[in-house]
Amino acid sequence: MSELRTNKIKEKLNQGETTTTLMGLANADQIDQIGPENFDGVWLEAEHGGIDFADISDLTRACDLWGKTSITRVHQNEAGVIYRTLDRGSQGICVPHINTAKEARDVVDAAKFTPIGKRGMATSRQGYGVNDYFLKANDESLLIVLIEDIIAVENLDEILKEDHIDVFFVAPNDLASTMGYIGRSTDKVVQNVIDETLLNISKSGRISGALVTNQNVEHYKSLGVKFFATNITPWVTSGFKEFSDKLGN
């Protein structure tokens, strides 16, 4: 029989280490191409991107090949969406707009098998050939919730009490819009709320997550962030600009 794959990000977070997840990889070939590099996970975009259930198996297989944790951001906090995504082979789930403790609990109920949650008893692609999969799966599934509305910040203390959520990820753009700063997530007022929220998550003993760039990653690390997500697009853009400048274009 096969052994259930270790969830690299969950393992590192449980050991108090930092992790890096890459955004912007759109297909399995791109995951393969960048797979040898030193990062921990791949963010699969099924909320704002084109990824659908039929795509998840191949994308997550590519992640498995390189020992990267596959994390799929779904488009809604709906039980069938969450457990079907995990059934298709994603090692992690990211759920948007979690604004109350009950909504956080709904994520757990959908993503975890009994006795923790109410996930339907179907074998995931990750469970093929794994003896006692249903007894082991809860330990390897990574649950991330997005704190991206000002009401979630106001309800943060209660949300943080929900067990079995691995990462509380503060998403800047939606948060800014709900504060009345549409398209202005870098404004000082918004940044102050983001920083305070991240600090409060870390001080509570829970794990905070943030969207970072080369320019601000050290700042967020100083706030206790352990889960770092970054988009590859700025790296491609800056690399091409440097190349183009050297050609005099």
C-alpha positions as CSV (number, residue, x, y, z in Angstrom):
1,M,0.0,0.0,0.0
2,S,1.0,3.6,-0.6
3,E,1.7,6.2,2.1
4,L,-0.3,9.4,2.2
5,R,1.8,12.2,0.9
6,T,3.1,14.6,3.5
7,N,1.7,18.2,3.2
8,K,5.0,20.1,3.1
9,I,3.5,23.5,4.1
10,K,1.5,22.1,7.0
11,E,4.5,20.2,8.2
12,K,6.8,23.2,8.1
13,L,4.2,25.5,9.8
14,N,3.7,23.0,12.6
15,Q,7.4,23.2,13.2
16,G,7.3,27.0,13.4
17,E,9.0,27.5,10.0
18,T,8.1,30.0,7.3
19,T,6.7,28.8,4.0
20,T,6.5,30.3,0.4
21,T,3.7,29.7,-2.0
22,L,3.8,30.9,-5.6
23,M,0.9,32.4,-7.4
24,G,0.5,32.9,-11.1
25,L,1.3,29.4,-12.4
26,A,-1.5,28.6,-14.8
27,N,-0.9,25.0,-15.9
28,A,0.9,21.8,-15.1
29,D,3.8,22.5,-17.5
30,Q,4.6,25.7,-15.7
31,I,4.5,23.9,-12.4
32,D,6.9,21.4,-13.8
33,Q,9.3,24.0,-15.2
34,I,9.6,25.8,-11.9
35,G,9.2,22.8,-9.7
36,P,13.0,22.3,-9.0
37,E,13.2,25.7,-7.3
38,N,13.2,26.1,-3.5
39,F,9.6,27.0,-2.7
40,D,6.9,25.1,-0.8
41,G,3.5,25.4,-2.5
42,V,1.5,26.4,-5.5
43,W,-1.6,28.6,-5.3
44,L,-4.2,27.3,-7.8
45,E,-6.7,30.1,-8.7
46,A,-10.2,28.8,-8.9
47,E,-11.9,32.0,-7.6
48,H,-10.7,34.6,-10.0
49,G,-8.9,32.3,-12.5
50,G,-10.0,29.7,-15.0
51,I,-9.2,26.6,-13.0
52,D,-12.2,24.2,-12.7
53,F,-12.7,20.8,-11.2
54,A,-11.6,19.0,-14.3
55,D,-8.2,20.8,-14.1
56,I,-7.4,20.2,-10.5
57,S,-6.2,16.6,-10.8
58,D,-3.4,17.3,-13.4
59,L,-2.3,20.5,-11.6
60,T,-2.1,18.8,-8.3
61,R,-0.2,15.8,-9.8
62,A,2.4,18.2,-11.0
63,C,2.7,19.6,-7.5
64,D,3.0,16.1,-6.1
65,L,5.8,15.3,-8.5
66,W,7.9,18.1,-7.1
67,G,6.8,17.7,-3.5
68,K,4.9,21.0,-3.4
69,T,1.7,21.6,-1.5
70,S,-1.2,22.3,-3.8
71,I,-3.5,25.0,-2.5
72,T,-6.7,25.8,-4.3
73,R,-8.6,29.0,-3.7
74,V,-12.2,28.2,-4.2
75,H,-14.9,30.7,-5.2
76,Q,-17.3,30.3,-2.2
77,N,-17.7,28.8,1.2
78,E,-19.9,25.9,0.0
79,A,-19.4,22.4,1.4
80,G,-19.7,20.7,-2.0
81,V,-17.2,23.0,-3.6
82,I,-14.7,22.5,-0.7
83,Y,-14.8,18.8,-0.4
84,R,-14.9,18.2,-4.1
85,T,-11.8,20.3,-4.5
86,L,-10.0,18.1,-1.9
87,D,-11.4,15.0,-3.5
88,R,-9.8,16.0,-6.8
89,G,-6.4,16.0,-5.2
90,S,-5.7,19.4,-3.7
91,Q,-3.7,19.2,-0.5
92,G,-5.0,22.5,0.7
93,I,-8.0,24.7,0.4
94,C,-8.3,28.5,0.6
95,V,-11.8,30.0,1.3
96,P,-12.6,33.7,0.6
97,H,-14.6,36.2,2.7
98,I,-14.7,34.4,6.1
99,N,-16.3,37.1,8.3
100,T,-17.6,35.1,11.3
101,A,-16.7,32.3,13.6
102,K,-19.6,30.3,12.1
103,E,-18.3,30.7,8.6
104,A,-14.9,29.5,9.7
105,R,-16.5,26.5,11.3
106,D,-18.4,25.8,8.1
107,V,-15.0,25.5,6.3
108,V,-13.8,23.0,8.9
109,D,-17.1,21.0,8.6
110,A,-16.7,20.8,4.8
111,A,-13.0,20.0,4.7
112,K,-12.5,17.6,7.6
113,F,-13.7,14.0,8.0
114,T,-15.5,12.9,11.1
115,P,-15.0,13.2,14.1
116,I,-13.8,16.8,13.3
117,G,-16.0,17.7,10.5
118,K,-18.7,16.5,8.1
119,R,-16.8,15.9,4.9
120,G,-18.4,13.3,2.7
121,M,-16.7,9.9,2.8
122,A,-15.3,9.7,-0.7
123,T,-11.7,8.9,-1.4
124,S,-9.5,11.7,-2.7
125,R,-7.0,11.3,-5.5
126,Q,-4.5,11.7,-2.7
127,G,-6.0,8.6,-1.0
128,Y,-5.6,6.1,-3.9
129,G,-3.8,3.0,-2.5
130,V,-3.5,4.5,1.0
131,N,-4.5,2.2,3.8
132,D,-6.8,3.9,6.4
133,Y,-6.9,7.1,4.3
134,F,-10.0,8.4,6.2
135,L,-8.1,8.1,9.5
136,K,-5.1,10.0,8.1
137,A,-6.5,12.6,5.8
138,N,-7.4,15.2,8.4
139,D,-3.7,15.5,9.5
140,E,-2.6,16.4,6.0
141,S,-5.3,18.7,4.8
142,L,-4.3,22.4,5.0
143,L,-7.1,24.9,5.6
144,I,-6.7,28.6,4.9
145,V,-9.3,31.3,5.4
146,L,-9.2,34.8,4.0
147,I,-9.6,37.8,6.2
148,E,-10.6,40.3,3.5
149,D,-13.5,42.3,4.8
150,I,-13.4,44.9,7.6
151,I,-16.2,43.0,9.3
152,A,-13.8,40.0,9.6
153,V,-11.3,42.3,11.3
154,E,-13.9,43.4,13.7
155,N,-14.8,39.8,14.4
156,L,-11.3,38.5,14.4
157,D,-11.1,37.4,18.1
158,E,-14.0,35.1,17.6
159,I,-12.8,33.8,14.2
160,L,-9.4,32.9,15.7
161,K,-11.0,30.6,18.3
162,E,-12.0,28.2,15.6
163,D,-9.7,25.1,15.8
164,H,-8.3,23.3,12.7
165,I,-7.8,26.4,10.6
166,D,-4.1,26.4,9.7
167,V,-3.7,29.9,8.3
168,F,-5.6,33.2,8.6
169,F,-4.6,35.1,5.5
170,V,-5.1,38.8,5.4
171,A,-6.0,39.8,1.8
172,P,-5.2,43.5,1.1
173,N,-7.3,44.5,-1.9
174,D,-10.7,43.4,-0.8
175,L,-10.0,44.7,2.7
176,A,-9.1,48.1,1.3
177,S,-12.4,48.2,-0.7
178,T,-14.5,47.4,2.3
179,M,-12.8,50.2,4.1
180,G,-13.7,52.6,1.4
181,Y,-10.2,52.7,-0.2
182,I,-11.0,51.0,-3.6
183,G,-7.7,50.2,-5.4
184,R,-5.7,51.8,-2.6
185,S,-4.5,48.9,-0.6
186,T,-1.1,50.6,-0.1
187,D,-2.6,53.6,1.6
188,K,-1.3,54.1,5.2
189,V,-4.7,53.7,6.8
190,V,-5.2,50.3,5.1
191,Q,-1.7,49.2,5.8
192,N,-2.1,50.0,9.4
193,V,-5.1,47.8,9.7
194,I,-3.3,45.0,7.8
195,D,-0.3,45.2,10.1
196,E,-2.4,45.3,13.3
197,T,-4.5,42.4,12.1
198,L,-1.4,40.3,11.3
199,L,0.1,41.1,14.7
200,N,-3.1,40.1,16.5
201,I,-3.2,36.8,14.7
202,S,0.4,36.0,15.6
203,K,0.0,37.2,19.2
204,S,-3.0,34.9,19.5
205,G,-0.8,31.9,18.7
206,R,-2.3,31.3,15.4
207,I,-0.6,31.4,12.0
208,S,-0.9,34.5,9.8
209,G,-0.6,34.7,6.1
210,A,0.2,37.6,3.8
211,L,0.5,38.5,0.1
212,V,4.1,39.8,-0.2
213,T,6.6,41.2,-2.7
214,N,10.4,41.4,-2.8
215,Q,10.1,44.9,-1.4
216,N,7.9,44.2,1.7
217,V,8.6,40.6,2.6
218,E,11.0,41.5,5.4
219,H,8.4,43.9,6.9
220,Y,5.8,41.2,7.0
221,K,8.3,38.7,8.4
222,S,8.9,41.1,11.3
223,L,5.1,41.0,12.1
224,G,5.3,37.2,12.7
225,V,3.9,36.1,9.3
226,K,4.7,32.5,8.6
227,F,2.7,31.8,5.4
228,F,4.0,34.0,2.5
229,A,2.3,34.1,-0.9
230,T,3.8,35.9,-3.8
231,N,2.9,36.3,-7.5
232,I,5.5,35.4,-10.1
233,T,4.3,38.1,-12.5
234,P,6.4,41.0,-11.0
235,W,9.5,38.8,-11.3
236,V,8.8,38.2,-15.0
237,T,8.0,41.9,-15.6
238,S,11.1,43.2,-13.8
239,G,13.3,40.6,-15.5
240,F,12.0,41.6,-19.0
241,K,12.4,45.3,-18.2
242,E,16.0,44.8,-17.2
243,F,16.6,42.8,-20.4
244,S,14.8,45.4,-22.6
245,D,16.8,48.2,-21.0
246,K,20.1,46.5,-21.8
247,L,19.0,46.4,-25.5
248,G,18.1,50.0,-25.3
249,N,14.5,49.4,-26.1
